[in-house]
Amino acid sequence: MTTRDDSSPARRDPWELPDVSDLTIGVLGGTGDQGRGLAYRLARAGQKVIIGSRAAERARAAAEEIGHGVEGADNAECARRSDVVIVAVPWEGHARTLSALTAELAGKLVVDCVNPLGFDKRGAYPIVPEEGSAAEQAAALLPDSRVTAAFHHLSAVLLQNPELEKIDTDVMVLGEDREDCATVQAIAQLIPGMRGVFAGRLRNAHQVEALVANLIAVNRRYRAHAGIRLTDI
């Protein structure tokens, strides 16, 4: 018969997440559809949000359109002023954008939601970066940042729809530090209907990013905006 070692720490409730209400969230690529949608939803939930773009004027114009107190700035200022930075830039500019912001992102919690995809006549297909995934590329380019991966499977159409009060979907969160992942899970759960779920280390990010190609096929076939919902948790 085995007995419990009472000297070992009790396992923490995985749904016990930190208070993130005082964090400023930056969104690099905040003028694109995904970035705008995330900025809108988080600001609508009461969070302080700054969107970044290569051109500050473009970011400020987009921020004014989004409303809810969202601010716009160039990418460097956005990174400097934010506690948590979501990377929502196109895959083609991913490495270039992050390489230019290594100093501004040092010490920051970075959330990569970029999906490396290609498109041809047969539809969308995943690209495998040399590092293994977009998130792992971010970690390699930002050695002084704490990189996580999340928000890959969200429909930009649903995120930007002001008539939707809730978006019923799960957000898979990956990272090397469990506390950082818990913070990102809590940020996801600021949006009504969303649930942040820990889904492993960054080495498992590729299949999460690649799944977007399958969702694109689902959405085209069924004329939907499908997301992911995990069962039995």
ChimeraX attribute file (.defattr): number of C-alpha atoms within 10 A of each C-alpha:
attribute: neighborCount
match mode: 1-to-1
recipient: residues
	/A:1	2
	/A:2	4
	/A:3	5
	/A:4	6
	/A:5	8
	/A:6	7
	/A:7	6
	/A:8	7
	/A:9	7
	/A:10	8
	/A:11	6
	/A:12	7
	/A:13	7
	/A:14	9
	/A:15	13
	/A:16	9
	/A:17	17
	/A:18	14
	/A:19	11
	/A:20	15
	/A:21	13
	/A:22	10
	/A:23	14
	/A:24	16
	/A:25	26
	/A:26	32
	/A:27	29
	/A:28	29
	/A:29	24
	/A:30	30
	/A:31	26
	/A:32	16
	/A:33	17
	/A:34	26
	/A:35	24
	/A:36	23
	/A:37	22
	/A:38	25
	/A:39	31
	/A:40	26
	/A:41	26
	/A:42	22
	/A:43	21
	/A:44	19
	/A:45	15
	/A:46	15
	/A:47	22
	/A:48	20
	/A:49	30
	/A:50	29
	/A:51	33
	/A:52	34
	/A:53	25
	/A:54	15
	/A:55	13
	/A:56	18
	/A:57	14
	/A:58	17
	/A:59	27
	/A:60	21
	/A:61	14
	/A:62	21
	/A:63	25
	/A:64	13
	/A:65	12
	/A:66	20
	/A:67	13
	/A:68	19
	/A:69	16
	/A:70	23
	/A:71	21
	/A:72	27
	/A:73	25
	/A:74	19
	/A:75	26
	/A:76	20
	/A:77	18
	/A:78	27
	/A:79	28
	/A:80	17
	/A:81	17
	/A:82	22
	/A:83	17
	/A:84	24
	/A:85	26
	/A:86	30
	/A:87	26
	/A:88	26
	/A:89	26
	/A:90	17
	/A:91	17
	/A:92	11
	/A:93	10
	/A:94	20
	/A:95	16
	/A:96	11
	/A:97	20
	/A:98	21
	/A:99	14
	/A:100	13
	/A:101	17
	/A:102	17
	/A:103	16
	/A:104	18
	/A:105	26
	/A:106	16
	/A:107	16
	/A:108	19
	/A:109	22
	/A:110	29
	/A:111	27
	/A:112	28
	/A:113	26
	/A:114	24
	/A:115	27
	/A:116	22
	/A:117	17
	/A:118	12
	/A:119	11
	/A:120	7
	/A:121	5
	/A:122	6
	/A:123	12
	/A:124	17
	/A:125	18
	/A:126	19
	/A:127	19
	/A:128	15
	/A:129	13
	/A:130	9
	/A:131	14
	/A:132	16
	/A:133	26
	/A:134	26
	/A:135	31
	/A:136	23
	/A:137	18
	/A:138	25
	/A:139	21
	/A:140	15
	/A:141	17
	/A:142	21
	/A:143	13
	/A:144	15
	/A:145	19
	/A:146	21
	/A:147	28
	/A:148	27
	/A:149	32
	/A:150	30
	/A:151	26
	/A:152	23
	/A:153	24
	/A:154	24
	/A:155	22
	/A:156	16
	/A:157	11
	/A:158	17
	/A:159	23
	/A:160	19
	/A:161	13
	/A:162	10
	/A:163	7
	/A:164	10
	/A:165	12
	/A:166	13
	/A:167	18
	/A:168	14
	/A:169	19
	/A:170	22
	/A:171	25
	/A:172	25
	/A:173	30
	/A:174	29
	/A:175	27
	/A:176	14
	/A:177	14
	/A:178	15
	/A:179	12
	/A:180	20
	/A:181	29
	/A:182	23
	/A:183	19
	/A:184	31
	/A:185	27
	/A:186	22
	/A:187	23
	/A:188	24
	/A:189	19
	/A:190	20
	/A:191	21
	/A:192	16
	/A:193	13
	/A:194	20
	/A:195	21
	/A:196	24
	/A:197	23
	/A:198	18
	/A:199	17
	/A:200	17
	/A:201	16
	/A:202	21
	/A:203	15
	/A:204	17
	/A:205	26
	/A:206	21
	/A:207	13
	/A:208	20
	/A:209	25
	/A:210	21
	/A:211	16
	/A:212	21
	/A:213	20
	/A:214	14
	/A:215	20
	/A:216	19
	/A:217	14
	/A:218	15
	/A:219	14
	/A:220	13
	/A:221	9
	/A:222	9
	/A:223	10
	/A:224	12
	/A:225	16
	/A:226	18
	/A:227	18
	/A:228	15
	/A:229	12
	/A:230	11
	/A:231	6
	/A:232	3
	/A:233	4
